[in-house]
């Protein structure tokens, strides 16, 4: 109920239509901010994955030892698992 009173103060009108309009505008603004933050996080994850892939390719190029190949295999498997977890968010 306090929220409705606050909205009424902000709108400076008592009519319910105006109160709802103010509430909807606030919710839209909040959603837009959250969407922008989510896009930034997705871009950050994408950049991290690209950097990891580049490092794996560089290690492959520098050495062909069995231990290195096993490390690369484990890194790739971890990347796939992490990406799967992130897509479930």
N, C-alpha and C positions, 0 to 999 in steps of 0.2 A: 504494500500500500504506500510505503514511503517513496518508492520509485515513481509511482503515478503522481504523487504530490510534487516530486522534484521535476518531473516532466512538465507538469502544469506551470511551475514557476518558470522553467526555461522557455516555454512557449508563450508565457504571459497571457494565456487564454485558458478557460476552463473546459472548453468543448473537447469531447473525447476524440474527435477526428484529428484535431491538432495535436493532441497528446500522442496518439498513435503514429502520426506522421513524424514527430520528433523521435520517437522510439525506433521506428523503422530506419530513419536516417542514421541514427547512432549505430544500429546493428550493421548496416551496410558499410559504414566507415570502418568498423571493427573488422568485418570480413575482408575488406580490401587490404587492410594492413596485414592481416594474417596470411592472405594469399601472396602478398609481396614477400613476406618473410619466408614462406614455404618455397617460393621460386628461387630465392637466394640460397636456401639450404640445398635445393636440388642441384643448382649450378655448382655449389661447393663440392657436393658429393661427386658430381660428374667430373670435375677437375681433378679431384683426388684419385678417382679410378683411372683417368687418363695418365696421370703422373705415375701411378703404380704400374700400369701396363708398359710405359716407357722404360721404367727401371728394370722390369723383368726382361724386356727386349735387350737392354744394354748388358745385363748380366749374361744372358744367353750368348750375346755376341762376344763377350770377353772370355768366356770359359765354357768348355764342354765337359767338364768333370761330372761324374755321376752325382756327387753330393750337391753340386750346383743345380743340376737338372731336377733332383728331388726337391730342393728348396723352391725352385720355380713352380713345380707342380703343386706343392702345398700352398704357395702364395696365390696361385690362380684359383685353386679350390676355395680358399678363404675369401677371395674377392667375390666369387659366385655366390657363396653363402651369405656374405654381407649384403650384396645387392638384392638377394632374395628377401632378406629381412627388411631392408629399407623399402622395398616395393610393397610390403604388407602394411606399412604405416598408414 
